Amino acid sequence: MTRELARLILAQICLHACMAGTRLAAPLLALKEGYSPAAVGVLLALFALTQVFLALPAGRYVDRHGLRRPMGFSVLAAVAGAGAAVAFPVFPVLCLAALLTGGATGAAVISLQRHVGRAAAGVLQLRQVFSWLSIGPAISNFIGPFSAGLLIDHAGQAPGSLGGYRAAFFLMAVLPIASWFLVRKTRELPPLIVANEGRPPKAWDLLREPMFRRLMLVNWFLSSCWDVHTFVVPVLGFERGLSASVIGSILGAFAVAAAAIRMVMPLVAAHLREWRVLAGSMLATAVLFGVYPLMRSALGMGVCSVLLGFSLGMVQPMVMSMLHQITPEARHGEALGLRLMAINASSVLMPMLFGSAGALVGIASVFWATGAMVGAGSRLAWLLKTTPGTHADTPVPGPGPKA
């Protein structure tokens, strides 16, 4: 792993931690102010809403302009969103912070993933670099919620006071600034010029490919599981009287486990096959979702969180490796944008559905229904076995230096 890749991972950690910490603090503050689980579901959905509308334009913009310019705009948006929550910690401004920090993270992810994918030279290296890069969100999903939870409990005049929430949002506003200093010296890869035969390519053309459609569906199933866990754990913990620090630690344990499995994956990348990893993850997640609501203590929830982190942590590197193998190189940014748009459209609708379902039939039912859905959808992952180019010795040209 080169110094450049390490800098990009750190930049992703700082920017993503801003969103992850805001995503813990904002719903907890809303619950403290007396808002319902359904309102919290709407708030969490807003973290994905901007990405639904900006993902495709951002992907095309990244294809044209590379890494640094999109990252600069992302940093500005994230600082503005978290900073607004410091000044005005009220529900409408929390919604604005969700929109800005979520959109900033989405655009940054597309630009970083495209840069690293183009710099890789071969399927084996694709698995390795995306495993390393995917450690970033896993670490930031620990740093953001854990640090925000500590500040909420200990930075104010009393645990859970408004001063603690303001301190948490302030830290989230400072973190993205470090991302820009880490990225600004990165050398851009040469642009790709591709003839379009008189008409601009359409993103929806990618969905005509059966393997791309299957990969998007598998990704959607598993990203929905991530959304369920992010939404249900704060609500479940709040109902059971757990403190913000404990809830943040449970979410942090999930992130640490995801980071740990992603650190192991580059070392065994030559022995991995994308379709096998995805199918195994879907089946394991279905089982864990059946058990999770039965855990009454913080320790039991933490154990399930760790196991779920192992299961879901393996997914993103395999999805990204396969996506770069089955899409044209000149349209990687567009394909990444389409993927992000699809999973975040789900993330907008699903938390609102989770909140409504939890209010009607209980929050445990959300876990069980999602587990049944992902288990039934595991057959799609097995069908990815026939994808061309999934062997480690299949070359994938890389036009620039290795990340």
Sequence and secondary structure as in RCSB ss.txt:
>XXXX:A:sequence
MTRELARLILAQICLHACMAGTRLAAPLLALKEGYSPAAVGVLLALFALTQVFLALPAGRYVDRHGLRRPMGFSV
LAAVAGAGAAVAFPVFPVLCLAALLTGGATGAAVISLQRHVGRAAAGVLQLRQVFSWLSIGPAISNFIGPFSAGL
LIDHAGQAPGSLGGYRAAFFLMAVLPIASWFLVRKTRELPPLIVANEGRPPKAWDLLREPMFRRLMLVNWFLSSC
WDVHTFVVPVLGFERGLSASVIGSILGAFAVAAAAIRMVMPLVAAHLREWRVLAGSMLATAVLFGVYPLMRSALG
MGVCSVLLGFSLGMVQPMVMSMLHQITPEARHGEALGLRLMAINASSVLMPMLFGSAGALVGIASVFWATGAMVG
AGSRLAWLLKTTPGTHADTPVPGPGPKA
>XXXX:A:secstr
  HHHHHHHHHHHHHHHHHHHHHHHHHHHHHHTT  HHHHHHHHHHHHHHHHHHHHHHHHHHHHH SHHHHHHHH
HHHHHHHHHHHH  SHHHHHHHHHHHHHHHHHHHHHHHHHHHHH  SHHHHHHHHHHHHHHHHHHHHHHHHHHHH
HHHHTSSSTT HHHHHHHHHHHHHHHHHHHHHHTT           TTS   GGGGGGSHHHHHHHHHHHHHHHH
HHHHHHHHHHHHHHTT  HHHHHHHHHHHHHHHHHHHHHGGGGGGG  HHHHHHHHHHHHHHHHHHGGG  SHHH
HHHHHHHHHHHHHTHHHHHHHHHHHHS GGGHHHHHHHHHHHHHHHHHHHHHHHHHHHHHH HHHHHHHHHHHHH
HTHHHHHHGGG TT STT      S   
